[in-house]
């Protein structure tokens, strides 16, 4: 009778030990899954929500870095947009420019009419809100468009970075946003020289 009681007690102890181990294993698994989910949530939160109108279509570049500078983003053209008109915008082009007023439609189906300036290679698209002109999109591919006197297509990357007071950036694509984060200029380098600038508004 005594032996039978001891065996049952041992069996009960083994059962309890197994149950405790099972609970510990489940707890570790749950915490591990929770950690993985937590990291995924953080990654999801960090994704940018802004939709950029400038299309970065240059393939094969090693990376893209972002800097803040009013002078090298919205003020990259050799023109104060607050004083702009179609004749002044035409004067930015050193080659013959063609101006077209094109019809586009908003997401709500409302029409609007941007001014499209092009010399066949370079393009600047301007909107007019009845009080002033502002840049919708621009694509500058050569030195036949006047930029502000510190920037030029073909300039050395080191000189460009010195102007921005940055020592070194390995990326071939440098995005420069204005201080209000409403406009950006995407500066594309190849062989350590500025080859293209794409500009556009940042919209939510």
VEXKE-143753 format. One line per 10 residues: their letters; for each residue y, x, z of N, C-alpha, C. Coordinates in steps of 0.2 Angstrom, whole numbers, plus 5000, padded with zeros to 4 digits. Layout:
BEGIN
A	Y:X:Z:Y:X:Z:Y:X:Z ~ ...
END
This chain:
BEGIN
XXXXXXXXXX	4994:5004:5000:5000:5000:5000:5006:5004:5000 ~ 5006:5010:5004:5012:5014:5004:5013:5018:4998 ~ 5007:5020:4995:5008:5024:4988:5010:5019:4983 ~ 5008:5013:4983:5011:5008:4978:5018:5007:4978 ~ 5021:5007:4985:5028:5006:4986:5032:5012:4983 ~ 5030:5018:4984:5033:5024:4982:5033:5025:4975 ~ 5028:5023:4971:5028:5023:4964:5033:5018:4961 ~ 5033:5012:4964:5038:5007:4962:5045:5010:4963 ~ 5046:5013:4968:5053:5016:4970:5055:5021:4965 ~ 5050:5026:4963:5051:5031:4958:5053:5028:4951
XXXXXXXXXX	5049:5022:4950:5050:5019:4943:5057:5016:4943 ~ 5059:5013:4949:5066:5010:4949:5071:5015:4948 ~ 5070:5021:4952:5075:5027:4951:5075:5029:4944 ~ 5070:5030:4941:5070:5032:4934:5073:5027:4929 ~ 5072:5021:4930:5075:5015:4927:5083:5016:4927 ~ 5085:5016:4934:5092:5017:4935:5095:5023:4932 ~ 5092:5028:4932:5094:5035:4929:5095:5034:4922 ~ 5090:5031:4918:5090:5029:4911:5096:5025:4909 ~ 5097:5020:4914:5103:5015:4912:5109:5018:4913 ~ 5110:5023:4918:5117:5026:4919:5118:5031:4913
XXXXXXXXXX	5113:5034:4911:5113:5039:4905:5115:5035:4899 ~ 5112:5029:4898:5114:5025:4892:5121:5023:4892 ~ 5124:5021:4898:5130:5019:4899:5135:5024:4897 ~ 5133:5030:4899:5138:5036:4898:5138:5038:4891 ~ 5132:5037:4887:5132:5039:4880:5136:5034:4876 ~ 5136:5027:4878:5140:5022:4875:5147:5023:4876 ~ 5149:5025:4882:5156:5026:4884:5159:5032:4880 ~ 5155:5037:4879:5158:5043:4875:5159:5041:4868 ~ 5154:5037:4865:5154:5035:4858:5161:5030:4857 ~ 5162:5026:4862:5168:5022:4861:5174:5025:4862
XXXXXXXXXX	5175:5031:4866:5181:5035:4867:5182:5039:4860 ~ 5176:5041:4857:5177:5045:4851:5179:5041:4846 ~ 5177:5034:4845:5179:5030:4840:5186:5028:4841 ~ 5188:5027:4847:5195:5025:4849:5200:5031:4847 ~ 5198:5037:4848:5202:5043:4846:5203:5043:4839 ~ 5197:5042:4835:5198:5042:4828:5202:5037:4825 ~ 5202:5031:4828:5206:5025:4826:5213:5027:4828 ~ 5214:5030:4834:5221:5031:4836:5224:5036:4831 ~ 5221:5041:4829:5223:5046:4824:5225:5043:4817 ~ 5220:5038:4815:5221:5035:4809:5228:5031:4809
XXXXXXXXXX	5229:5027:4815:5235:5023:4816:5241:5027:4815 ~ 5241:5033:4819:5247:5038:4818:5248:5040:4811 ~ 5243:5042:4808:5244:5044:4801:5247:5038:4797 ~ 5244:5032:4798:5247:5026:4794:5254:5025:4795 ~ 5256:5026:4802:5263:5025:4804:5268:5030:4800 ~ 5265:5036:4800:5270:5042:4797:5271:5041:4790 ~ 5268:5037:4786:5269:5036:4779:5275:5034:4777 ~ 5279:5036:4772:5286:5034:4771:5285:5027:4768 ~ 5290:5023:4769:5290:5016:4767:5295:5015:4761 ~ 5300:5020:4760:5305:5019:4755:5302:5020:4748
XXXXXXXXXX	5304:5016:4743:5302:5017:4736:5308:5020:4733 ~ 5306:5026:4730:5311:5030:4727:5311:5029:4719 ~ 5317:5028:4717:5318:5026:4710:5317:5032:4705 ~ 5318:5038:4708:5317:5044:4704:5310:5045:4703 ~ 5307:5046:4697:5300:5046:4696:5298:5054:4695 ~ 5295:5056:4700:5293:5064:4700:5287:5064:4696 ~ 5288:5065:4689:5282:5065:4684:5280:5072:4682 ~ 5283:5077:4685:5281:5084:4684:5274:5086:4687 ~ 5269:5087:4683:5262:5088:4686:5261:5095:4688 ~ 5257:5097:4692:5254:5104:4693:5259:5108:4698
XXXXXXXXXX	5264:5105:4701:5268:5109:4705:5265:5109:4712 ~ 5266:5115:4716:5262:5117:4722:5264:5112:4728 ~ 5270:5110:4728:5272:5106:4734:5279:5103:4733 ~ 5281:5099:4737:5288:5096:4737:5291:5097:4744 ~ 5297:5099:4745:5300:5099:4751:5307:5096:4751 ~ 5309:5093:4756:5316:5089:4756:5321:5093:4761 ~ 5327:5093:4758:5333:5095:4762:5338:5090:4762 ~ 5343:5091:4766:5349:5086:4766:5355:5090:4764 ~ 5359:5087:4759:5365:5090:4757:5369:5085:4753 ~ 5375:5083:4755:5379:5079:4750:5381:5082:4744
XXXXXXXXXX	5383:5088:4744:5385:5092:4738:5380:5093:4733 ~ 5374:5094:4735:5368:5095:4730:5364:5089:4729 ~ 5366:5083:4731:5362:5077:4729:5367:5073:4725 ~ 5371:5068:4729:5375:5063:4726:5381:5067:4722 ~ 5383:5072:4724:5389:5076:4721:5387:5081:4717 ~ 5381:5081:4714:5379:5086:4709:5382:5087:4703 ~ 5385:5081:4700:5388:5081:4694:5395:5083:4695 ~ 5398:5086:4690:5405:5088:4690:5410:5082:4689 ~ 5409:5077:4694:5414:5071:4693:5413:5068:4700 ~ 5419:5065:4702:5419:5061:4708:5418:5054:4706
XXXXXXXXXX	5412:5051:4708:5410:5045:4705:5415:5039:4707 ~ 5419:5040:4713:5423:5035:4715:5429:5034:4710 ~ 5430:5039:4706:5436:5039:4701:5433:5039:4694 ~ 5427:5037:4693:5423:5038:4687:5425:5032:4682 ~ 5425:5033:4676:5425:5027:4671:5420:5030:4665 ~ 5419:5026:4660:5415:5028:4655:5417:5034:4651 ~ 5424:5035:4650:5426:5041:4646:5425:5047:4650 ~ 5426:5047:4657:5425:5053:4661:5418:5054:4661 ~ 5413:5049:4661:5406:5051:4662:5404:5054:4655 ~ 5407:5052:4649:5405:5055:4643:5407:5062:4643
XXXXXXXXXX	5413:5063:4646:5415:5070:4646:5411:5075:4650 ~ 5406:5073:4653:5401:5077:4657:5396:5080:4652 ~ 5395:5077:4646:5391:5080:4641:5394:5084:4636 ~ 5392:5090:4635:5395:5095:4630:5392:5094:4623 ~ 5387:5090:4622:5385:5088:4615:5387:5081:4614 ~ 5386:5079:4608:5388:5072:4607:5384:5067:4611 ~ 5387:5062:4614:5384:5057:4618:5384:5050:4615 ~ 5378:5047:4616:5378:5040:4614:5378:5035:4620 ~ 5382:5030:4620:5383:5026:4626:5380:5019:4624 ~ 5375:5016:4628:5373:5009:4626:5373:5006:4633
XXXXXXXXXX	5375:4999:4632:5375:4995:4638:5368:4991:4637 ~ 5364:4992:4642:5357:4988:4641:5356:4983:4646 ~ 5352:4978:4645:5351:4973:4649:5344:4974:4653 ~ 5345:4974:4660:5339:4974:4664:5339:4968:4669 ~ 5333:4967:4672:5332:4961:4677:5330:4963:4683 ~ 5333:4961:4689:5331:4962:4695:5324:4959:4697 ~ 5322:4960:4703:5315:4957:4705:5316:4950:4706 ~ 5322:4948:4707:5324:4940:4708:5325:4937:4701 ~ 5325:4941:4696:5326:4938:4689:5333:4938:4687 ~ 5337:4941:4691:5344:4941:4689:5346:4947:4684
XXXXXXXXXX	5350:4945:4679:5351:4951:4674:5357:4955:4676 ~ 5356:4962:4675:5362:4966:4676:5362:4971:4670 ~ 5368:4975:4669:5369:4978:4663:5371:4986:4664 ~ 5366:4990:4665:5368:4997:4667:5371:5001:4660 ~ 5375:5006:4661:5377:5010:4656:5373:5016:4655 ~ 5370:5017:4649:5365:5022:4647:5368:5027:4643 ~ 5370:5033:4646:5373:5039:4642:5367:5044:4641 ~ 5367:5046:4634:5362:5051:4633:5364:5055:4627 ~ 5362:5062:4627:5363:5066:4621:5357:5067:4617 ~ 5352:5064:4619:5345:5064:4616:5340:5069:4620
XXXXXXXXXX	5343:5072:4625:5339:5076:4629:5341:5075:4636 ~ 5347:5074:4638:5349:5073:4645:5351:5065:4645 ~ 5350:5062:4651:5352:5055:4652:5355:5054:4659 ~ 5360:5050:4659:5363:5047:4665:5364:5040:4664 ~ 5361:5036:4669:5362:5029:4669:5366:5027:4675 ~ 5372:5023:4673:5377:5021:4678:5377:5014:4679 ~ 5378:5012:4685:5379:5005:4687:5387:5004:4689 ~ 5389:4998:4687:5396:4996:4689:5396:4990:4693 ~ 5399:4990:4699:5399:4984:4703:5406:4981:4704 ~ 5410:4982:4698:5416:4979:4697:5422:4983:4701
XXXXXXXXXX	5420:4987:4706:5425:4991:4709:5424:4998:4708 ~ 5418:5000:4707:5417:5007:4706:5410:5008:4702 ~ 5409:5014:4699:5403:5016:4696:5399:5020:4701 ~ 5392:5020:4700:5388:5024:4704:5381:5026:4700 ~ 5378:5031:4701:5372:5033:4697:5366:5029:4699 ~ 5363:5027:4694:5356:5023:4695:5351:5028:4694 ~ 5351:5032:4689:5346:5037:4687:5349:5042:4683 ~ 5347:5048:4683:5349:5054:4679:5343:5059:4678 ~ 5343:5062:4672:5338:5067:4671:5341:5072:4666 ~ 5343:5078:4670:5346:5083:4667:5341:5089:4665
XXXXXXXXXX	5341:5091:4659:5335:5096:4657:5338:5102:4654 ~ 5345:5102:4652:5347:5109:4650:5355:5110:4653 ~ 5358:5115:4650:5365:5116:4653:5370:5113:4649 ~ 5368:5108:4645:5373:5104:4641:5376:5098:4645 ~ 5375:5098:4651:5379:5093:4655:5382:5096:4661 ~ 5388:5095:4662:5392:5098:4667:5390:5096:4674 ~ 5388:5101:4678:5387:5099:4685:5392:5102:4689 ~ 5392:5101:4696:5397:5104:4700:5397:5112:4700 ~ 5402:5115:4701:5403:5122:4699:5398:5127:4702 ~ 5394:5124:4707:5389:5129:4710:5382:5128:4708
XXXXXXXXXX	5381:5123:4703:5374:5122:4701:5374:5122:4693 ~ 5369:5125:4691:5368:5125:4684:5360:5126:4682 ~ 5358:5122:4677:5351:5123:4674:5350:5130:4672 ~ 5345:5133:4675:5344:5140:4673:5346:5145:4679 ~ 5349:5143:4684:5351:5147:4689:5345:5149:4693 ~ 5345:5155:4696:5340:5158:4700:5339:5154:4707 ~ 5332:5153:4708:5330:5149:4714:5333:5152:4721 ~ 5333:5159:4721:5336:5162:4727:5344:5160:4728 ~ 5347:5160:4723:5354:5158:4723:5355:5151:4725 ~ 5351:5147:4722:5351:5140:4724:5350:5139:4732
XXXXXXXXXX	5345:5143:4734:5343:5142:4742:5349:5145:4746 ~ 5352:5150:4744:5357:5153:4747:5363:5148:4748 ~ 5364:5144:4743:5370:5139:4743:5368:5134:4748 ~ 5362:5133:4749:5359:5128:4754:5358:5131:4761 ~ 5359:5137:4761:5358:5141:4768:5351:5141:4770 ~ 5347:5141:4765:5339:5142:4767:5337:5148:4764 ~ 5333:5152:4768:5330:5158:4767:5325:5158:4761 ~ 5320:5154:4762:5314:5154:4757:5311:5148:4757 ~ 5309:5145:4751:5305:5139:4750:5300:5141:4745 ~ 5294:5140:4746:5289:5142:4741:5288:5136:4736
XXXXXXXXXX	5290:5130:4738:5289:5125:4733:5293:5125:4727 ~ 5290:5123:4721:5294:5123:4715:5298:5116:4714 ~ 5297:5111:4718:5301:5105:4718:5304:5105:4725 ~ 5311:5104:4725:5315:5104:4731:5319:5097:4730 ~ 5318:5092:4734:5321:5086:4734:5327:5087:4739 ~ 5333:5085:4737:5339:5086:4741:5342:5079:4742 ~ 5342:5076:4748:5345:5070:4749:5352:5070:4752 ~ 5356:5065:4751:5363:5064:4754:5362:5063:4761 ~ 5368:5063:4765:5368:5063:4772:5366:5056:4774 ~ 5367:5051:4770:5366:5044:4772:5359:5042:4770
XXXXXXXXXX	5355:5046:4766:5348:5045:4764:5348:5039:4759 ~ 5353:5039:4755:5353:5033:4750:5352:5036:4743 ~ 5353:5042:4742:5352:5045:4735:5349:5052:4736 ~ 5345:5054:4730:5342:5061:4730:5343:5064:4723 ~ 5343:5070:4723:5342:5074:4717:5336:5079:4718 ~ 5331:5078:4713:5325:5082:4713:5326:5088:4709 ~ 5326:5094:4712:5327:5100:4708:5321:5103:4707 ~ 5319:5104:4700:5312:5107:4698:5313:5114:4696 ~ 5310:5118:4699:5310:5126:4697:5303:5128:4693 ~ 5304:5132:4689:5299:5136:4686:5300:5143:4684
XXXXXXXXXX	5296:5147:4686:5297:5155:4686:5303:5157:4689 ~ 5304:5153:4695:5310:5155:4700:5317:5153:4697 ~ 5317:5149:4692:5323:5146:4689:5324:5139:4689 ~ 5330:5136:4690:5330:5129:4690:5330:5126:4682 ~ 5325:5122:4681:5323:5119:4675:5325:5112:4673 ~ 5326:5108:4679:5327:5101:4678:5330:5098:4684 ~ 5334:5093:4684:5337:5089:4690:5336:5082:4688 ~ 5332:5078:4692:5331:5071:4692:5335:5068:4698 ~ 5339:5063:4696:5343:5060:4701:5342:5052:4702 ~ 5343:5049:4708:5342:5042:4708:5343:5039:4715
XXXX	5344:5033:4715:5345:5030:4722:5339:5029:4725 ~ 5339:5029:4732:5334:5027:4736:5334:5020:4739 ~ 5329:5016:4737:5330:5009:4739:5324:5007:4743 ~ 5325:5002:4748:5320:5000:4752:5316:4994:4749
END
